[in-house]
Amino acid sequence: MITKREDVRNIAIIAHVDHGKTTLVDKLLKQSGTFRQNQEVAERVMDSNDIERERGITILSKNTAVYYKDTKINIIDTPGHADFGGEVERVLKMVNGVILVVDAFEGAMPQTKFVLRKALEMNLPVIVCINKIDRPEARPTEVIDEVLELFLELDASDEQLDCPFVYASAKAGHAVLELDDTPENMIPLFETILNYIPAPEGDPDAGTQMLISTIDYNEYIGRIGVGKIDNGTIKVNQEVLLVNHHDAARRQRVKISKLYEFQGLNRVEVQEAGIGAIVAISGITDIKIGDTICSLENPEAIPFQKISEPTIAMQFMVNDSPLAGQEGKFVTSRHLRDRLFRELNTDVSLRVEETDTTESFKVSGRGELHLSVLIENMRREGYEFAVSKAEVLYKKDEDGKLLEPMEIAYVDVPEEFAGNVIEKLSGRKGELRGMSTANGGYQRLEFAIPSRGLIGYRGEFMTDTKGNGILNTAFDGYGPYKGDIQYRKQGSLIAFESGEAITYGLYNAQERGTLFIGAGTKVYSGMIVGQTGKAEDIEVNVCKKKQLTNTRASGSDDALKLSPPRVLSLEQCLEFIDTNELLEITPSSLRIRKKILDPTLRKRAERANNTL
C-alpha cells in the first residue's frame, strides 16, 4: 500500500551560477543546529573541493541533511554552470521538490531557465527564493515578474505557477514571506519547505527498489552509490539484484555491505533504511549511475533519462618535450590511463577513449570548463602530460550532412562595447537573434553560435569589455555545419634553441610581440614564448647572449628594460593554443609548444598542409 513518509522531505537547490545556492545551504545547516555553538565552520562549507573554493563555483552536487521540527530535510546542492548540467539532471530523480534561487538584481539568467526546465519536465513543485534582497541595487518586484514570465515560457502548469515566493539574504541568514516583513532568521523558508514540498511516497511492504542517481568514490571504500529508496526497505547484508532500464542484460546479484544516511556534512552508518530515505551504499565494485537495486523476488528497473552527450573533445597525451619528466610525479601512459579511467567513476558526463597509440587518449566533456577542471585536478595531484586544442564532436544526419553542436550565447555588456562583441561573434559564425536593454545601462545580446565559435573566445571577450561583460551559454542541440572559423588572428613567437631565456635575447624578441616568459625560464626549440602582432609565426632566439668586445661590457645589459611578461592561466593557455600546438602541463609549469618541435620538419608539414 502506497504511504507517505511525513518525517522526511527531499529537496534540491537549483540556480544560475553565483546566485547564492551554496551560501543558502550554509545558513540552513547553521540555523538547524547541525553545528555546535562554538564550532568553527568555513564559508560555503559545501564547496569542499579546492578548485570549488578558489573559483567560488560548485562542480559536484553534494548531499547534506538537516532536522527541523522532527522532520529530516535532505538537501542536495547542485552546480550552476552549464558544463556541469549532467550533475543537475541526475539528482532531480532523488527529490520531491526544488528551491529555485534567483538573484534579486540579476534576475532570471540562462542557467536559471535550464535548471527550471528540467524541474518542470519532472513535475517537481518549485519554491522560488529571491536571494540577495539586501543588495543596494536589488529589484525584487521586477525579478518576480521575470520569474513568472519564465514559468509561462516553459509551459508550467497552473499548480506549478501557483508556487510560493520567499525573499532571502543567504549571506545575512534570514528569509521573509513578504518584502515588508521584518527579517529575523531562516524559519520562513523551513516552514515553506514543510508546507509545500510533498513528503516522499512509496510502498514500505513491497520489494526493495532504489535508483542510483550519484556515484561517489573513496580511496578506501571504493565506489559508493547514492540514491533514494522508492519502495520497501534496504538492510545491511541484504542480497539484492542490480538491473538497469537502458541495459536489459544487466542482472547482477550483489550484497549490501555498508549502508549510510546523511546527517549534516557526515555520512552515518545505519543498519536499515525505509522509503523516502536518501542513502549511500558501499561494497558493490561496479555500481553505475542509472542502476536500480531491487529485491530478488521482484526485480523491476526504474526508468532513468540518459545523460546528455559530450560536445567537446581533447587529446590527453604523454609529455614528450625535452623537459619531460622533470617536474611531475606521474608521467607514464599507464599513470595517465589509470587516472582518466578512474575519473569515470564519478563523472558521468565524461568519455575517455583509447586511440591507435598507447601514448594518447581522447577525452570528451560538456565544455571547456568541464575539461579544464579535470586538467587542474590532475596537475595538482602530480600528473605531467600534454593536451591538444579542444575540438567539437560532429555528427552526421540521415542524408550524410555534417552537424555540429550549437549554443545560445547570452551576452550582457555595457552599450559602448556591444558593437565590438557583435563584430567578433559574427566573425565566429554567430547569428544575432535578439537585442534588448538590461539593467544598469547594459545591453543583452542573444546569439545562436556553433560551440567551436566560443572556443578560445572568453579571454578575448573579457579584454574587449574591459572585464565588465557577462557571457553565459546554454547547449542548443546540433545544427548544420556553419563553415570554417579562423580561431586566432596572431601568430606565435617560437623559441629557436634550447637553454635558458636571457635578458638580451628577450629584449630583442619583445619588439616582435608580447612575451609569455621572463628571464631565467627554461626553454626548448619549438616552445612558444609569446604572441606576434602579425598572422604568421616568428622564430626568435631568447637564449641569445650579447657578444663581448673591448668596447662592450657585459654590465651594460642592466640598462635593458623588459616589459613584464603576460603570464597565462590554464584557461587562457587552452584558449590560446592552435590546432598545430600543444599545452604541456606539469604540477609547476604550463608551457605552450608546437606539435612538431623540429623547425625543418614543421615547415615541411605546413607546406604539405597548404598544398592539400
Secondary structure as GFF3:
##gff-version 3
##sequence-region A 1 612
A	DSSP	beta_strand	3	4	.	.	.	ID=ss1
A	DSSP	beta_strand	8	15	.	.	.	ID=ss2
A	DSSP	alpha_helix	21	31	.	.	.	ID=ss3
A	DSSP	alpha_helix	50	55	.	.	.	ID=ss4
A	DSSP	beta_strand	62	68	.	.	.	ID=ss5
A	DSSP	beta_strand	71	77	.	.	.	ID=ss6
A	DSSP	three_ten_helix	82	84	.	.	.	ID=ss7
A	DSSP	alpha_helix	85	91	.	.	.	ID=ss8
A	DSSP	three_ten_helix	92	94	.	.	.	ID=ss9
A	DSSP	beta_strand	97	103	.	.	.	ID=ss10
A	DSSP	alpha_helix	110	121	.	.	.	ID=ss11
A	DSSP	beta_strand	126	131	.	.	.	ID=ss12
A	DSSP	alpha_helix	140	153	.	.	.	ID=ss13
A	DSSP	alpha_helix	158	161	.	.	.	ID=ss14
A	DSSP	beta_strand	165	169	.	.	.	ID=ss15
A	DSSP	beta_strand	174	176	.	.	.	ID=ss16
A	DSSP	alpha_helix	187	196	.	.	.	ID=ss17
A	DSSP	beta_strand	201	202	.	.	.	ID=ss18
A	DSSP	beta_strand	209	218	.	.	.	ID=ss19
A	DSSP	beta_strand	222	231	.	.	.	ID=ss20
A	DSSP	beta_strand	234	235	.	.	.	ID=ss21
A	DSSP	beta_strand	239	244	.	.	.	ID=ss22
A	DSSP	beta_strand	247	255	.	.	.	ID=ss23
A	DSSP	beta_strand	258	263	.	.	.	ID=ss24
A	DSSP	beta_strand	266	269	.	.	.	ID=ss25
A	DSSP	beta_strand	272	273	.	.	.	ID=ss26
A	DSSP	beta_strand	278	282	.	.	.	ID=ss27
A	DSSP	beta_strand	291	294	.	.	.	ID=ss28
A	DSSP	beta_strand	312	317	.	.	.	ID=ss29
A	DSSP	alpha_helix	333	343	.	.	.	ID=ss30
A	DSSP	beta_strand	351	354	.	.	.	ID=ss31
A	DSSP	beta_strand	360	365	.	.	.	ID=ss32
A	DSSP	alpha_helix	368	380	.	.	.	ID=ss33
A	DSSP	beta_strand	385	388	.	.	.	ID=ss34
A	DSSP	beta_strand	391	392	.	.	.	ID=ss35
A	DSSP	beta_strand	395	396	.	.	.	ID=ss36
A	DSSP	beta_strand	402	414	.	.	.	ID=ss37
A	DSSP	alpha_helix	415	427	.	.	.	ID=ss38
A	DSSP	beta_strand	431	437	.	.	.	ID=ss39
A	DSSP	three_ten_helix	439	441	.	.	.	ID=ss40
A	DSSP	beta_strand	442	450	.	.	.	ID=ss41
A	DSSP	alpha_helix	451	454	.	.	.	ID=ss42
A	DSSP	alpha_helix	458	464	.	.	.	ID=ss43
A	DSSP	beta_strand	470	480	.	.	.	ID=ss44
A	DSSP	beta_strand	492	495	.	.	.	ID=ss45
A	DSSP	beta_strand	499	500	.	.	.	ID=ss46
A	DSSP	alpha_helix	503	509	.	.	.	ID=ss47
A	DSSP	beta_strand	513	515	.	.	.	ID=ss48
A	DSSP	beta_strand	522	523	.	.	.	ID=ss49
A	DSSP	beta_strand	527	532	.	.	.	ID=ss50
A	DSSP	beta_strand	538	540	.	.	.	ID=ss51
A	DSSP	three_ten_helix	554	559	.	.	.	ID=ss52
A	DSSP	alpha_helix	570	576	.	.	.	ID=ss53
A	DSSP	beta_strand	581	585	.	.	.	ID=ss54
A	DSSP	beta_strand	590	594	.	.	.	ID=ss55
A	DSSP	alpha_helix	599	611	.	.	.	ID=ss56
###
